[in-house]
């Protein structure tokens, strides 16, 4: 079974938010693709939930439709002896 990279859940969450924002704006796929800066094929892959986009690409696309992305990084939990 292939191991998913640590960024996979972040990318999935951002894809979901982008799809929801497209619905909020009532954009047709060709309009959404244009605003997101995606090709029609990429738009289709986004809708199908294919994990083909980098986090950078998704952040740029999200910004194009008014989504602000914030990230929090935390230190790993350490148990004290």
N, CA, C and O of each residue as an XYZ file, in Angstrom:
324
protein
N       0.852     -1.182      0.000
C       0.000      0.000      0.000
C       0.896      1.243      0.000
O       1.770      1.369      0.858
N       0.689      2.171     -0.958
C       1.557      3.350     -1.027
C       1.303      4.299      0.141
O       0.166      4.533      0.551
N       2.393      4.827      0.652
C       2.296      5.793      1.746
C       2.036      7.176      1.146
O       2.692      7.577      0.185
N       1.079      7.896      1.720
C       0.772      9.244      1.252
C       1.733     10.232      1.891
O       2.071     10.099      3.067
N       2.177     11.220      1.124
C       3.074     12.230      1.700
C       2.333     13.071      2.739
O       1.105     13.156      2.710
N       3.073     13.690      3.653
C       2.448     14.500      4.701
C       1.585     15.638      4.156
O       0.675     16.101      4.844
N       1.856     16.095      2.934
C       1.071     17.199      2.378
C      -0.276     16.745      1.811
O      -1.115     17.588      1.493
N      -0.501     15.444      1.676
C      -1.742     14.943      1.067
C      -3.007     15.441      1.776
O      -3.924     15.904      1.097
N      -3.097     15.366      3.115
C      -4.315     15.869      3.762
C      -4.513     17.373      3.559
O      -5.646     17.839      3.436
N      -3.423     18.124      3.526
C      -3.533     19.573      3.298
C      -4.048     19.848      1.893
O      -4.911     20.704      1.698
N      -3.522     19.125      0.921
C      -3.970     19.311     -0.462
C      -5.438     18.918     -0.607
O      -6.200     19.601     -1.292
N      -5.832     17.831      0.029
C      -7.227     17.387     -0.043
C      -8.165     18.419      0.573
O      -9.230     18.704      0.025
N      -7.771     18.974      1.704
C      -8.598     19.983      2.371
C      -8.721     21.239      1.503
O      -9.798     21.823      1.390
N      -7.629     21.635      0.906
C      -7.656     22.832      0.068
C      -8.466     22.596     -1.201
O      -9.193     23.487     -1.639
N      -8.355     21.420     -1.792
C      -9.173     21.088     -2.970
C     -10.658     21.186     -2.625
O     -11.449     21.746     -3.384
N     -11.021     20.631     -1.470
C     -12.419     20.677     -1.045
C     -12.894     22.117     -0.873
O     -14.003     22.460     -1.282
N     -12.060     22.953     -0.273
C     -12.430     24.358     -0.070
C     -12.572     25.091     -1.392
O     -13.469     25.918     -1.554
N     -11.691     24.792     -2.338
C     -11.777     25.422     -3.664
C     -13.076     25.011     -4.357
O     -13.768     25.856     -4.926
N     -13.407     23.727     -4.313
C     -14.650     23.237     -4.927
C     -15.860     23.913     -4.286
O     -16.790     24.318     -4.983
N     -15.846     24.036     -2.962
C     -16.956     24.703     -2.266
C     -17.064     26.169     -2.675
O     -18.165     26.690     -2.856
N     -15.924     26.826     -2.819
C     -15.931     28.250     -3.214
C     -16.473     28.409     -4.629
O     -17.202     29.360     -4.909
N     -16.126     27.494     -5.516
C     -16.658     27.529     -6.882
C     -18.178     27.433     -6.843
O     -18.868     28.149     -7.569
N     -18.699     26.548     -5.997
C     -20.152     26.404     -5.853
C     -20.775     27.672     -5.281
O     -21.827     28.111     -5.745
N     -20.124     28.268     -4.267
C     -20.628     29.518     -3.672
C     -20.739     30.618     -4.723
O     -21.697     31.392     -4.739
N     -19.739     30.670     -5.598
C     -19.716     31.701     -6.639
C     -20.581     31.347     -7.838
O     -20.756     32.158     -8.748
N     -21.126     30.119     -7.834
C     -21.984     29.630     -8.921
C     -21.275     29.708    -10.279
O     -21.859     30.120    -11.282
N     -20.003     29.300    -10.282
C     -19.209     29.330    -11.507
C     -19.374     28.032    -12.282
O     -19.399     26.946    -11.703
N     -19.485     28.156    -13.580
C     -19.441     26.977    -14.448
C     -17.984     26.534    -14.513
O     -17.075     27.317    -14.235
N     -17.769     25.275    -14.881
C     -16.406     24.751    -14.871
C     -15.446     25.563    -15.741
O     -14.303     25.788    -15.343
N     -15.884     26.001    -16.909
C     -14.981     26.772    -17.772
C     -14.650     28.124    -17.143
O     -13.532     28.618    -17.288
N     -15.621     28.725    -16.441
C     -15.370     29.994    -15.751
C     -14.422     29.780    -14.570
O     -13.497     30.562    -14.351
N     -14.667     28.716    -13.820
C     -13.822     28.411    -12.673
C     -12.392     28.140    -13.123
O     -11.439     28.645    -12.529
N     -12.250     27.343    -14.174
C     -10.908     27.027    -14.683
C     -10.165     28.305    -15.045
O      -8.991     28.470    -14.715
N     -10.853     29.193    -15.716
C     -10.236     30.457    -16.134
C      -9.800     31.277    -14.918
O      -8.680     31.786    -14.879
N     -10.682     31.404    -13.934
C     -10.355     32.197    -12.750
C      -9.257     31.553    -11.907
O      -8.421     32.244    -11.324
N      -9.269     30.223    -11.850
C      -8.261     29.516    -11.060
C      -6.907     29.467    -11.754
O      -5.884     29.197    -11.124
N      -6.910     29.730    -13.059
C      -5.673     29.622    -13.820
C      -5.366     28.179    -14.195
O      -4.202     27.800    -14.332
N      -6.424     27.368    -14.363
C      -6.281     25.962    -14.718
C      -6.764     25.720    -16.144
O      -7.569     26.480    -16.682
N      -6.263     24.662    -16.733
C      -6.796     24.223    -18.022
C      -8.104     23.477    -17.750
O      -8.365     23.081    -16.614
N      -8.930     23.282    -18.787
C     -10.160     22.499    -18.584
C      -9.866     21.089    -18.050
O     -10.613     20.579    -17.214
N      -8.793     20.462    -18.523
C      -8.426     19.136    -18.042
C      -8.044     19.149    -16.569
O      -8.414     18.248    -15.816
N      -7.304     20.173    -16.162
C      -6.935     20.302    -14.751
C      -8.169     20.538    -13.891
O      -8.272     20.009    -12.784
N      -9.105     21.332    -14.402
C     -10.342     21.589    -13.675
C     -11.094     20.276    -13.457
O     -11.625     20.027    -12.375
N     -11.131     19.455    -14.480
C     -11.790     18.157    -14.384
C     -11.115     17.277    -13.327
O     -11.794     16.618    -12.540
N      -9.796     17.271    -13.312
C      -9.065     16.475    -12.320
C      -9.300     16.999    -10.904
O      -9.383     16.220     -9.954
N      -9.405     18.321    -10.768
C      -9.708     18.904     -9.460
C     -11.073     18.426     -8.986
O     -11.221     18.010     -7.837
N     -12.065     18.482     -9.857
C     -13.430     18.043     -9.516
C     -13.478     16.565     -9.158
O     -14.245     16.157     -8.285
N     -12.659     15.763     -9.834
C     -12.651     14.320     -9.595
C     -11.838     13.943     -8.368
O     -11.798     12.776     -7.980
N     -11.191     14.924     -7.758
C     -10.432     14.668     -6.546
C      -9.093     13.989     -6.779
O      -8.525     13.388     -5.867
N      -8.595     14.086     -7.999
C      -7.297     13.484     -8.288
C      -6.199     14.272     -7.584
O      -6.190     15.503     -7.601
N      -5.293     13.557     -6.978
C      -4.214     14.164     -6.195
C      -3.018     14.436     -7.105
O      -1.981     13.780     -7.006
N      -3.185     15.418     -7.992
C      -2.140     15.709     -8.983
C      -1.558     17.111     -8.850
O      -0.650     17.479     -9.595
N      -2.070     17.887     -7.916
C      -1.646     19.279     -7.785
C      -0.664     19.439     -6.631
O      -0.789     18.785     -5.596
N       0.306     20.310     -6.823
C       1.203     20.640     -5.721
C       0.479     21.587     -4.769
O      -0.495     22.241     -5.143
N       0.961     21.647     -3.559
C       0.382     22.565     -2.584
C       0.538     24.005     -3.061
O      -0.376     24.814     -2.901
N       1.682     24.326     -3.642
C       1.895     25.675     -4.183
C       0.844     26.023     -5.228
O       0.287     27.121     -5.216
N       0.576     25.086     -6.133
C      -0.380     25.332     -7.218
C      -1.778     25.555     -6.653
O      -2.509     26.429     -7.118
N      -2.146     24.767     -5.653
C      -3.468     24.911     -5.047
C      -3.602     26.226     -4.289
O      -4.661     26.852     -4.323
N      -2.550     26.647     -3.609
C      -2.583     27.926     -2.899
C      -2.758     29.068     -3.886
O      -3.536     29.990     -3.638
N      -2.041     29.015     -5.002
C      -2.190     30.051     -6.035
C      -3.605     30.058     -6.604
O      -4.203     31.121     -6.768
N      -4.140     28.881     -6.903
C      -5.499     28.788     -7.451
C      -6.511     29.323     -6.447
O      -7.426     30.058     -6.818
N      -6.352     28.960     -5.181
C      -7.263     29.422     -4.140
C      -7.248     30.948     -4.043
O      -8.300     31.579     -3.940
N      -6.069     31.527     -4.076
C      -5.948     32.985     -3.992
C      -6.667     33.657     -5.162
O      -7.223     34.745     -5.011
N      -6.654     33.014     -6.314
C      -7.302     33.589     -7.499
C      -8.814     33.721     -7.353
O      -9.438     34.509     -8.064
N      -9.415     32.951     -6.430
C     -10.864     33.069     -6.219
C     -11.191     33.560     -4.807
O     -12.287     33.333     -4.295
N     -10.227     34.230     -4.194
C     -10.504     34.927     -2.944
C     -10.342     34.123     -1.673
O     -10.816     34.542     -0.617
N      -9.690     32.985     -1.747
C      -9.457     32.187     -0.542
C      -8.085     32.546      0.018
O      -7.086     32.510     -0.701
N      -8.040     32.888      1.285
C      -6.777     33.146      1.958
C      -6.349     31.874      2.670
O      -7.119     31.294      3.436
N      -5.137     31.449      2.420
C      -4.618     30.232      3.046
C      -3.646     30.624      4.145
O      -2.720     31.405      3.929
N      -3.874     30.068      5.326
C      -2.974     30.281      6.448
C      -2.481     28.921      6.900
O      -3.222     27.939      6.855
N      -1.245     28.863      7.330
C      -0.664     27.601      7.746
C      -0.066     27.755      9.138
O       0.508     28.791      9.473
N      -0.210     26.718      9.932
C       0.384     26.689     11.246
C       1.285     25.464     11.325
O       0.864     24.350     11.012
N       2.497     25.674     11.735
C       3.431     24.568     11.916
C       3.700     24.418     13.405
O       3.938     25.403     14.104
N       3.661     23.200     13.877
C       3.893     22.949     15.290
C       5.052     21.972     15.475
O       5.398     21.204     14.577
N       5.628     22.027     16.649
C       6.691     21.075     16.962
C       6.055     19.729     17.271
O       4.917     19.671     17.737
N       6.772     18.660     17.018
C       6.238     17.340     17.367
C       6.038     17.219     18.871
O       6.785     17.799     19.660
N       5.036     16.471     19.248
C       4.773     16.210     20.655
C       5.882     15.326     21.211
O       6.245     14.317     20.606
N       6.405     15.702     22.343
C       7.453     14.897     22.992
C       6.957     14.466     24.367
O       6.421     15.253     25.146
N       7.157     13.211     24.620
C       6.846     12.700     25.967
C       8.068     12.904     26.842
O       9.198     12.636     26.434
N       7.829     13.369     28.019
C       8.928     13.545     28.984
C       9.025     12.294     29.831
O       8.008     11.762     30.276
N      10.249     11.817     30.061
C      10.429     10.591     30.868
C       9.993     10.748     32.301
O      10.089      9.801     33.082
